[in-house]
Amino acid sequence: METKWWQDEVVYQIYPKSFYDSNNDGIGDLKGITQKLDYLKELGITMIWICPIFSSPMVDNGYDISDFEGINPEFGTMDDFDQLLKEAKKRNIKIILDLVINHTSDEHPWFQQALKDPTSKYRDYYIFKPGIEGNPPNNWRSIFGGSVWEKLPDEDLYYLHVFDKKQPDLNWENKEMRQELYAMINRWLDKGVAGFRIDSITFIKKDSDYSSLPSDGADGLVSCKHKTRNRPGIEDFLNELKANTFEKYDAVTVGEAPGVNYDDFNQFIGKNGYFSMIFDFHYADIDVESGSDWFKRTNWTVPEFKELLFRSQRALQEAGWGANFLENHDQPRVLSKMVREIEWQTPETAKTFGMLYFFLRGTPFIYQGQELGMKNFNRSTIKEFNDISSMDNYHRSMQEGFSEEEALQFVNLRSRDNTRTPFPWNNEQYGGFTAGAPWLGMTEEYPEINAANNSVYTFYQQMIQLRQDSELSDTLTFGDIKEIKDVPDEVIAYERIDKDNSVTVLINLSTEQKRVLLDYSVKNIILYSQTKPSIKGNEIVLEPYQGIAVS
C-alpha cells in the first residue's frame, strides 16, 4: 500500500474557547494555545485541529461564521494566529482548521446582502423558497429542532437552515458561490495550514423536490436528514472541491461524514476519494438511536459495540484510511458514556479505553481532556447549559412525553457541553484555566482530575511513543488489523500484523475477570492499563476493565 504523510500523525483536537485563557477574560484564545504548545509537544502529538476561530456571533460557538477569513476578537487577531503557526512549526506540530462550508452565519455579508436586495446575486448564494398557504415550504425538522425554514419578515419567502435559524445553508448549486469558497480555502492553505477537518459536509446537496415526508415526532415534523444528507449528486460537488483546493496542496482532509453507507466509503476515502480520511459515528453513537435525538436511548451491550467497532474497521480498511476517536466536541466523555458502573469510572479504565482505540488502524485523534481521563458533569438546571442542541433536546424530550427530570437527565448524559467545559490545568479555582469567571461552568470548580501529575496523560505519552517512535511503530501504524473472535463476549481483541511483528490487544469491558487463550505463548508484555496481568504461556487473565498489549 502506498503510504501518505498524514497516516503517521497523531492529532489533538482543541476547543479554543475552553483550552487556555491568556488574558483572563474567561474565554480561551489563540495566545493561550501558543502558551501551551510545550504541553502538547511533551504529550507527543504531531498535529492540532482547532475548532472554529473565525469571526462569528457565536450562536453555535463558532460554527456560524460571519467572515471565513477573519479571526473572532475573543480569540485574538490574525497576528496571533500567525504567531501560533510559527511557534507550532518550530515544534514540528502541524495545524489543521475547521472548514464550515455547508452554511454561514446570518450575519455574513453575503446573507445580509441577500436579505437587503432581492435582485442581488447573493440571493442565489442561499436557498429561498415561497411558503405554501401561509406555512413553510415543507415539514422538515432542523438538526437543532423546529422547522428548517425561517420566514423573511417582509416577503412571502423562507430560507433554509439545516441547523440553527442563524445558520442559513449555502446554495451549492450556484457555481460562483462555490468558486468563492475554493478561493478562500486556498488562501488558508497558502498561509501554511496543513489541511482541514470538514464540518457537516454530507449536507451540501439537497433533494431538489423539497417535498414533505410523514412526520416522525410529536411536533408534526420529520428529520431533514432524509432529504438533505448524502444525497445523489453530492459526488460532483465533492470532486470539484477536492480538485480546486486540497489536491493542489497535498493537504490532509478529515471529513465529518454522517449518513455515508459503508458501501460508499470507497468514494469518500478510496484511492481517488474526496478526503484523506473520515470519522465514522456508528460505534460512537452506540448509546442513542440517533445522534441528534438524545431521548431515544439504547440498552446497548458490549457484543453490540464490538460488532459495530469491527464492522467500522473492516469498512475503513477495505476503502482506505480512518480517523479513530473516542471523544470530540459533539460527544460526551467516554468514561461516563461507556461505563455504567460509577465506581469503575477510574483513571485506569480511562487508560483501557485509550488502548481500545489508539492501536486500531488509522490516524488517532485525542480530544482535549481525554488524555486526563475527564468525566461528564451533572447540571441541576437547563439554565446552566450553553449548547443550543442541549436546549432543543431538553424541550423536545418533554414534548415527547418525558418529565422535566428525565429531560434534564438525557441532556446531562449527552450534552455537548460535557466536553466543552474549560480545561483543568491544576486543582485551583477554575482549574487554572482563567483568573476570571469562565464562560462556561467547570466540570468541577476545584477539579480533582487535572493536568498536574496525571497518570492518564503519562499513559497516553507511552501509547504515542509506541506508535510513533518504537520498533513496533510500523506495525502499529501500517500493519494489517484482524479481529480475534474466540474470546469472551465482553472482551474486544484484535491483532496488528506486518512482515516483521505482530501485536495482540485485549480489552475487558466488564466488571469481572475474563480468561483468554491465545494461539501462541506470550513472550513480551508491551503495555497494560491496570495491575500487571496474570499470564501463563498462552493463557491471560484480564482484570475488570483491563487492557493489555502483548506479543
C-alpha positions as CSV (number, residue, x, y, z in Angstrom):
1,M,0.0,0.0,0.0
2,E,1.2,3.5,-0.8
3,T,1.6,5.4,2.4
4,K,0.7,9.1,2.9
5,W,2.3,11.6,5.3
6,W,-0.8,12.1,7.3
7,Q,-1.2,8.4,8.2
8,D,1.8,8.8,10.5
9,E,0.2,11.7,12.5
10,V,-1.3,11.8,16.0
11,V,-3.9,14.6,16.1
12,Y,-5.0,16.6,19.2
13,Q,-8.3,18.5,19.0
14,I,-8.6,21.8,20.7
15,Y,-11.8,23.6,21.5
16,P,-10.2,27.1,21.7
17,K,-12.8,28.7,23.8
18,S,-12.1,26.3,26.6
19,F,-8.4,25.4,26.3
20,Y,-6.4,28.2,28.0
21,D,-7.3,31.8,28.7
22,S,-4.2,34.1,28.3
23,N,-5.9,37.4,29.2
24,N,-8.2,36.4,32.0
25,D,-11.5,37.4,30.3
26,G,-12.9,33.9,30.9
27,I,-12.5,32.8,27.3
28,G,-9.7,30.6,25.8
29,D,-7.8,32.2,23.0
30,L,-5.0,31.7,20.4
31,K,-2.3,33.1,22.7
32,G,-3.4,30.5,25.2
33,I,-2.9,27.7,22.7
34,T,0.6,29.1,21.9
35,Q,1.5,29.2,25.5
36,K,0.6,25.5,25.9
37,L,2.4,24.2,22.9
38,D,5.1,22.7,25.0
39,Y,2.4,20.7,26.9
40,L,1.3,19.2,23.6
41,K,4.8,18.6,22.4
42,E,5.6,16.7,25.6
43,L,2.5,14.6,25.1
44,G,3.9,13.6,21.8
45,I,1.2,14.7,19.3
46,T,2.2,15.9,15.9
47,M,-0.8,17.9,14.7
48,I,-3.6,20.0,16.3
49,W,-7.1,20.5,14.9
50,I,-8.5,23.8,16.2
51,C,-12.3,24.2,16.2
52,P,-13.6,27.4,14.5
53,I,-11.7,30.6,15.4
54,F,-13.3,32.7,12.6
55,S,-15.4,35.8,13.0
56,S,-18.8,34.7,14.4
57,P,-21.7,35.8,16.6
58,M,-21.0,32.5,18.4
59,V,-24.6,31.2,18.4
60,D,-23.2,27.8,17.7
61,N,-19.8,28.5,19.2
62,G,-18.1,29.5,16.0
63,Y,-19.8,27.1,13.6
64,D,-21.8,30.1,12.5
65,I,-19.2,32.1,10.5
66,S,-19.7,35.7,9.5
67,D,-16.2,36.0,7.9
68,F,-14.3,33.0,6.7
69,E,-11.0,34.9,6.8
70,G,-11.4,37.0,10.0
71,I,-10.4,35.9,13.5
72,N,-13.1,36.3,16.1
73,P,-11.8,39.1,18.5
74,E,-12.4,36.9,21.6
75,F,-9.8,34.5,20.3
76,G,-7.3,37.3,19.3
77,T,-6.0,38.6,15.9
78,M,-4.6,37.2,12.7
79,D,-1.2,38.2,14.0
80,D,-1.9,35.9,17.0
81,F,-2.8,33.1,14.6
82,D,0.4,33.6,12.5
83,Q,2.4,33.5,15.7
84,L,0.8,30.2,16.7
85,L,1.5,28.8,13.3
86,K,5.1,29.9,13.6
87,E,5.6,28.5,17.1
88,A,3.9,25.2,16.3
89,K,6.2,24.8,13.3
90,K,9.2,25.2,15.5
91,R,8.0,22.2,17.5
92,N,7.2,20.2,14.3
93,I,3.4,20.4,15.1
94,K,1.1,21.0,12.1
95,I,-2.2,22.8,12.3
96,I,-5.5,22.0,10.7
97,L,-8.6,24.2,10.9
98,D,-12.3,23.5,10.9
99,L,-13.8,24.2,7.5
100,V,-17.5,25.0,7.7
101,I,-18.9,25.4,4.2
102,N,-22.4,24.0,4.4
103,H,-23.7,27.2,5.9
104,T,-22.7,30.7,7.1
105,S,-23.9,32.9,9.9
106,D,-26.9,35.1,9.1
107,E,-24.6,38.0,9.8
108,H,-22.3,37.0,6.9
109,P,-22.1,39.9,4.4
110,W,-23.4,37.5,1.6
111,F,-26.6,36.8,3.6
112,Q,-27.1,40.4,4.7
113,Q,-26.9,41.5,1.1
114,A,-29.3,38.7,0.0
115,L,-31.8,40.0,2.5
116,K,-31.3,43.6,1.6
117,D,-31.6,43.3,-2.2
118,P,-33.8,40.6,-3.8
119,T,-32.1,41.3,-7.1
120,S,-28.6,40.8,-5.7
121,K,-26.5,37.8,-6.9
122,Y,-26.2,36.8,-3.2
123,R,-29.9,35.9,-3.1
124,D,-28.9,32.8,-5.1
125,Y,-26.0,32.1,-2.7
126,Y,-28.6,30.7,-0.3
127,I,-31.8,28.7,-0.6
128,F,-35.0,30.6,-0.6
129,K,-38.5,29.1,-1.2
130,P,-42.0,30.5,-1.2
131,G,-44.4,29.4,1.6
132,I,-47.4,27.2,1.0
133,E,-50.7,28.8,2.1
134,G,-49.0,30.7,4.8
135,N,-47.0,27.7,6.0
136,P,-43.3,26.8,5.5
137,P,-42.4,25.0,2.2
138,N,-42.3,21.6,3.8
139,N,-42.3,19.8,7.2
140,W,-38.6,19.2,7.6
141,R,-37.1,19.5,11.1
142,S,-33.7,21.1,11.6
143,I,-30.9,19.3,13.4
144,F,-31.3,21.7,16.3
145,G,-35.1,21.4,16.4
146,G,-38.0,23.3,14.8
147,S,-38.6,23.9,11.1
148,V,-35.7,24.1,8.7
149,W,-37.4,27.2,7.3
150,E,-37.3,30.7,8.6
151,K,-39.6,33.3,7.1
152,L,-38.3,36.6,5.8
153,P,-40.1,39.5,7.7
154,D,-41.2,41.5,4.6
155,E,-41.6,38.8,1.9
156,D,-43.6,35.5,1.4
157,L,-40.3,33.7,1.3
158,Y,-38.4,31.3,3.6
159,Y,-34.7,30.5,3.8
160,L,-33.4,27.0,4.6
161,H,-31.3,26.2,7.6
162,V,-30.5,22.6,8.3
163,F,-29.0,23.7,11.7
164,D,-29.9,26.8,13.7
165,K,-32.0,29.6,12.1
166,K,-28.9,31.8,12.4
167,Q,-27.0,29.4,10.2
168,P,-28.6,29.7,6.7
169,D,-27.5,26.9,4.3
170,L,-25.4,27.9,1.2
171,N,-26.7,27.0,-2.2
172,W,-24.1,24.7,-3.6
173,E,-25.9,24.6,-6.9
174,N,-24.5,28.1,-7.5
175,K,-21.1,27.8,-9.3
176,E,-20.0,31.4,-8.5
177,M,-20.6,30.8,-4.8
178,R,-18.6,27.5,-4.9
179,Q,-15.6,29.3,-6.6
180,E,-15.6,32.0,-3.9
181,L,-15.3,29.2,-1.3
182,Y,-12.5,27.5,-3.1
183,A,-10.5,30.7,-3.3
184,M,-11.0,31.2,0.4
185,I,-9.8,27.7,1.2
186,N,-6.7,28.1,-1.0
187,R,-5.7,31.3,0.8
188,W,-5.7,29.5,4.1
189,L,-3.6,26.7,2.6
190,D,-1.2,29.3,1.2
191,K,-0.9,30.7,4.7
192,G,0.5,27.3,5.8
193,V,-2.3,25.3,7.4
194,A,-1.8,21.6,6.8
195,G,-5.4,20.9,5.9
196,F,-8.9,20.8,7.4
197,R,-11.5,18.9,9.3
198,I,-14.6,19.5,7.2
199,D,-17.8,20.1,9.1
200,S,-21.2,18.6,8.1
201,I,-20.0,18.1,4.5
202,T,-22.6,15.5,3.6
203,F,-25.3,18.1,3.9
204,I,-24.3,20.3,1.0
205,K,-26.6,18.6,-1.6
206,K,-30.4,18.8,-1.1
207,D,-33.1,16.9,-2.8
208,S,-34.5,19.3,-5.4
209,D,-38.1,18.4,-5.0
210,Y,-38.2,19.8,-1.4
211,S,-41.2,17.6,-0.7
212,S,-42.7,16.8,2.7
213,L,-42.4,13.4,4.4
214,P,-44.5,11.6,7.0
215,S,-43.9,13.1,10.5
216,D,-41.7,11.2,12.9
217,G,-42.3,13.2,16.1
218,A,-44.9,14.9,18.3
219,D,-44.0,18.3,16.7
220,G,-45.5,17.1,13.3
221,L,-42.1,17.4,11.6
222,V,-39.7,14.9,10.2
223,S,-35.9,14.8,10.3
224,C,-34.4,16.8,7.4
225,K,-31.6,14.1,7.2
226,H,-33.7,12.1,4.7
227,K,-33.6,14.9,2.2
228,T,-30.5,16.9,2.9
229,R,-27.8,14.4,3.8
230,N,-25.6,12.5,1.4
231,R,-27.9,12.9,-1.5
232,P,-27.3,11.8,-5.1
233,G,-25.2,14.3,-6.9
234,I,-23.1,15.2,-4.0
235,E,-20.2,13.5,-5.7
236,D,-20.0,16.2,-8.3
237,F,-19.6,18.9,-5.6
238,L,-17.0,16.9,-3.6
239,N,-14.9,16.0,-6.6
240,E,-14.8,19.6,-7.7
241,L,-14.0,20.8,-4.2
242,K,-11.0,18.4,-4.0
243,A,-9.7,19.3,-7.5
244,N,-9.9,23.0,-6.9
245,T,-8.3,23.0,-3.4
246,F,-6.9,20.2,-1.4
247,E,-5.3,18.2,-4.2
248,K,-3.2,21.1,-5.3
249,Y,-1.5,21.3,-1.8
250,D,-1.3,17.7,-0.7
251,A,-3.5,18.8,2.2
252,V,-4.9,16.4,4.8
253,T,-8.7,16.4,4.9
254,V,-10.8,14.8,7.5
255,G,-14.5,14.6,6.6
256,E,-17.3,14.7,9.1
257,A,-19.4,12.5,7.0
258,P,-22.5,11.2,8.9
259,G,-25.0,9.3,6.8
260,V,-22.5,7.7,4.5
261,N,-23.2,4.0,3.9
262,Y,-20.2,1.6,4.2
263,D,-20.7,0.6,0.6
264,D,-19.9,4.2,-0.4
265,F,-16.7,4.6,1.7
266,N,-14.5,4.0,-1.3
267,Q,-15.9,7.2,-2.9
268,F,-15.0,9.1,0.2
269,I,-11.6,7.7,1.2
270,G,-10.6,5.3,-1.6
271,K,-7.6,5.9,-3.9
272,N,-9.4,8.7,-5.7
273,G,-11.7,9.6,-2.7
274,Y,-12.8,13.0,-1.8
275,F,-10.9,13.1,1.6
276,S,-7.8,11.7,3.3
277,M,-10.0,10.1,6.0
278,I,-13.4,10.3,7.6
279,F,-14.9,9.9,11.0
280,D,-17.4,7.0,11.4
281,F,-20.0,7.6,14.0
282,H,-21.7,4.2,14.1
283,Y,-19.9,2.9,17.2
284,A,-19.6,6.3,18.8
285,D,-23.4,6.7,18.9
286,I,-24.0,3.3,20.5
287,D,-25.9,4.8,23.4
288,V,-28.6,6.5,21.3
289,E,-30.7,5.6,18.3
290,S,-29.9,8.9,16.7
291,G,-27.1,11.3,17.4
292,S,-29.5,14.3,17.4
293,D,-32.4,12.7,19.4
294,W,-30.8,12.1,22.9
295,F,-34.1,10.9,24.5
296,K,-34.0,7.8,22.2
297,R,-31.7,5.8,24.5
298,T,-30.5,2.3,23.8
299,N,-29.7,-0.5,26.2
300,W,-26.6,-1.4,24.3
301,T,-24.3,-4.4,25.1
302,V,-20.6,-4.9,24.7
303,P,-21.1,-7.5,22.0
304,E,-23.1,-5.0,20.0
305,F,-20.4,-2.3,20.5
306,K,-17.8,-4.8,19.4
307,E,-19.7,-5.7,16.3
308,L,-20.1,-2.0,15.3
309,L,-16.5,-1.3,16.0
310,F,-15.1,-4.1,13.9
311,R,-17.7,-3.5,11.1
312,S,-16.4,0.1,11.0
313,Q,-12.8,-1.0,10.9
314,R,-13.4,-3.5,8.1
315,A,-15.2,-0.9,6.0
316,L,-12.5,1.7,6.6
317,Q,-9.6,-0.7,5.8
318,E,-11.3,-2.0,2.7
319,A,-11.8,1.5,1.4
320,G,-8.8,3.5,2.6
321,W,-7.9,5.2,5.9
322,G,-9.9,6.1,9.0
323,A,-9.8,8.8,11.7
324,N,-10.2,6.9,15.0
325,F,-11.6,8.7,18.0
326,L,-13.4,8.3,21.4
327,E,-14.4,11.9,22.1
328,N,-14.9,15.2,20.3
329,H,-16.7,18.5,20.8
330,D,-20.0,16.9,19.9
331,Q,-19.7,13.8,22.2
332,P,-19.8,13.3,25.9
333,R,-16.9,12.0,27.9
334,V,-16.2,8.3,27.1
335,L,-15.9,7.2,30.7
336,S,-19.3,8.5,31.6
337,K,-20.9,7.2,28.3
338,M,-19.4,3.8,28.1
339,V,-19.0,2.7,31.8
340,R,-22.3,2.3,33.6
341,E,-20.8,1.5,36.9
342,I,-19.7,4.8,38.5
343,E,-17.1,3.0,40.7
344,W,-15.3,1.8,37.6
345,Q,-15.1,5.3,36.0
346,T,-11.4,5.5,37.1
347,P,-8.1,6.7,35.6
348,E,-7.2,3.0,35.0
349,T,-10.4,2.5,33.0
350,A,-9.7,5.7,31.0
351,K,-6.3,4.1,30.1
352,T,-8.1,0.9,29.0
353,F,-10.4,2.9,26.6
354,G,-7.3,4.7,25.3
355,M,-5.8,1.3,24.4
356,L,-9.0,0.1,22.9
357,Y,-9.0,2.7,20.1
358,F,-5.4,4.0,19.9
359,F,-4.0,0.9,18.3
360,L,-6.7,0.5,15.7
361,R,-5.6,1.0,12.1
362,G,-6.0,4.7,11.2
363,T,-5.0,8.1,12.5
364,P,-5.7,8.5,16.2
365,F,-7.5,11.7,17.4
366,I,-7.3,12.8,21.0
367,Y,-9.8,15.4,22.3
368,Q,-8.6,17.9,24.9
369,G,-9.1,16.5,28.4
370,Q,-9.4,12.9,27.1
371,E,-5.8,12.4,28.0
372,L,-6.6,13.3,31.6
373,G,-9.5,10.8,31.9
374,M,-12.1,13.5,32.3
375,K,-15.8,12.7,33.0
376,N,-19.1,14.3,32.4
377,F,-20.6,17.0,34.7
378,N,-24.0,16.9,36.3
379,R,-26.0,20.1,36.0
380,S,-29.1,20.8,38.1
381,T,-30.9,23.1,35.7
382,I,-31.1,23.7,32.0
383,K,-30.0,27.3,32.6
384,E,-26.5,26.0,33.3
385,F,-26.1,24.8,29.7
386,N,-24.8,26.8,26.7
387,D,-25.2,24.4,23.9
388,I,-28.2,25.0,21.6
389,S,-28.6,21.3,20.9
390,S,-28.9,20.7,24.6
391,M,-31.8,23.3,24.8
392,D,-33.5,21.6,21.9
393,N,-33.3,18.1,23.3
394,Y,-34.5,19.3,26.7
395,H,-37.7,20.8,25.3
396,R,-38.2,18.1,22.7
397,S,-37.9,15.4,25.3
398,M,-40.8,17.0,27.3
399,Q,-42.8,17.4,24.1
400,E,-42.4,13.7,23.5
401,G,-43.9,12.9,26.9
402,F,-40.9,12.8,29.3
403,S,-40.8,14.6,32.6
404,E,-38.6,17.6,33.3
405,E,-36.3,15.5,35.4
406,E,-36.0,12.8,32.7
407,A,-35.3,15.6,30.1
408,L,-32.6,17.0,32.2
409,Q,-31.0,13.6,32.7
410,F,-30.9,13.0,28.9
411,V,-29.2,16.3,28.5
412,N,-26.7,15.7,31.3
413,L,-25.8,12.3,29.7
414,R,-25.4,13.6,26.2
415,S,-24.8,17.3,26.2
416,R,-22.0,18.6,24.0
417,D,-21.1,20.9,26.9
418,N,-19.7,17.9,28.7
419,T,-16.5,18.1,26.6
420,R,-16.7,21.9,26.1
421,T,-16.0,22.8,29.8
422,P,-12.8,24.7,30.5
423,F,-9.6,22.6,30.5
424,P,-8.4,21.9,34.1
425,W,-4.7,22.7,34.2
426,N,-4.5,22.3,38.0
427,N,-6.7,22.0,41.1
428,E,-7.0,25.7,41.8
429,Q,-10.3,27.6,41.4
430,Y,-11.4,27.3,37.7
431,G,-8.7,24.7,37.2
432,G,-6.1,27.4,36.3
433,F,-7.9,28.0,33.1
434,T,-8.6,31.6,33.9
435,A,-8.3,34.1,36.8
436,G,-11.7,35.4,35.9
437,A,-15.0,33.6,35.8
438,P,-15.0,31.1,32.8
439,W,-17.6,31.4,30.0
440,L,-19.0,28.0,30.9
441,G,-19.2,26.3,34.3
442,M,-16.4,23.9,35.0
443,T,-16.9,20.2,35.4
444,E,-15.6,20.8,38.9
445,E,-14.6,24.2,40.1
446,Y,-11.6,22.7,42.0
447,P,-11.0,19.8,39.7
448,E,-9.7,16.5,41.1
449,I,-8.9,15.5,37.6
450,N,-6.4,17.9,36.1
451,A,-3.2,18.2,34.0
452,A,-0.8,18.4,37.0
453,N,0.8,15.0,37.7
454,N,-1.8,13.0,35.8
455,S,-1.3,9.2,35.2
456,V,-3.6,9.0,32.2
457,Y,-1.6,11.7,30.5
458,T,1.6,9.6,31.2
459,F,-0.1,6.6,29.7
460,Y,-1.1,8.5,26.6
461,Q,2.5,9.5,26.2
462,Q,3.5,5.8,26.4
463,M,0.9,4.9,23.7
464,I,2.1,7.7,21.4
465,Q,5.7,6.8,21.9
466,L,4.9,3.1,21.0
467,R,3.1,4.2,17.8
468,Q,5.5,6.9,16.8
469,D,8.9,6.0,17.9
470,S,9.5,2.3,18.7
471,E,10.4,-0.9,17.0
472,L,6.7,-1.6,16.7
473,S,5.8,1.8,15.1
474,D,5.4,0.4,11.5
475,T,3.3,-2.5,12.8
476,L,1.0,-0.3,14.9
477,T,0.6,2.3,12.2
478,F,0.6,0.5,8.9
479,G,0.2,-3.2,9.9
480,D,-3.0,-5.1,9.0
481,I,-5.7,-5.4,11.6
482,K,-7.5,-8.7,12.4
483,E,-10.3,-9.2,14.9
484,I,-9.7,-12.1,17.3
485,K,-13.1,-13.8,17.7
486,D,-12.6,-16.7,20.0
487,V,-12.7,-14.6,23.2
488,P,-15.4,-13.9,25.9
489,D,-18.3,-11.7,24.8
490,E,-17.2,-8.8,26.9
491,V,-13.6,-8.9,25.5
492,I,-12.6,-6.9,22.5
493,A,-9.5,-8.4,20.9
494,Y,-7.5,-7.7,17.8
495,E,-4.1,-8.2,16.2
496,R,-1.9,-5.8,14.4
497,I,0.4,-7.6,11.9
498,D,3.1,-6.9,9.4
499,K,6.0,-8.9,7.9
500,D,8.2,-8.2,11.0
501,N,5.9,-8.2,14.1
502,S,2.5,-8.9,15.5
503,V,0.9,-7.2,18.5
504,T,-2.3,-8.5,20.2
505,V,-4.5,-6.0,22.0
506,L,-7.0,-7.4,24.6
507,I,-9.7,-5.2,26.3
508,N,-12.0,-6.4,29.0
509,L,-15.1,-4.2,29.1
510,S,-16.8,-5.9,32.1
511,T,-16.6,-5.8,35.9
512,E,-15.5,-9.5,36.1
513,Q,-12.2,-11.3,35.4
514,K,-12.1,-12.8,31.9
515,R,-9.8,-15.6,30.7
516,V,-8.4,-15.5,27.2
517,L,-6.4,-18.3,25.4
518,L,-4.2,-17.1,22.6
519,D,-2.9,-19.3,19.8
520,Y,0.7,-18.6,20.9
521,S,2.7,-18.3,24.1
522,V,3.2,-14.7,25.2
523,K,6.9,-13.6,25.0
524,N,6.5,-9.8,25.7
525,I,4.1,-7.7,27.7
526,I,4.1,-4.4,25.7
527,L,1.6,-2.3,27.7
528,Y,-1.1,-2.7,30.3
529,S,-3.6,-0.3,31.8
530,Q,-4.0,-1.6,35.4
531,T,-2.1,-4.1,37.5
532,K,0.4,-6.4,35.8
533,P,-1.7,-9.1,34.1
534,S,-1.6,-12.7,35.0
535,I,-0.1,-14.7,32.1
536,K,0.9,-18.3,31.9
537,G,2.0,-19.4,28.4
538,N,-0.9,-18.7,26.1
539,E,-3.4,-18.0,28.9
540,I,-4.2,-14.5,30.0
541,V,-6.5,-13.5,32.9
542,L,-7.8,-10.0,32.3
543,E,-8.9,-8.0,35.4
544,P,-12.2,-5.9,35.2
545,Y,-11.8,-3.0,32.7
546,Q,-8.2,-4.0,32.0
547,G,-6.4,-3.6,28.7
548,I,-3.2,-5.2,27.6
549,A,-1.0,-5.4,24.5
550,V,1.3,-8.4,24.1
551,S,3.4,-10.2,21.5
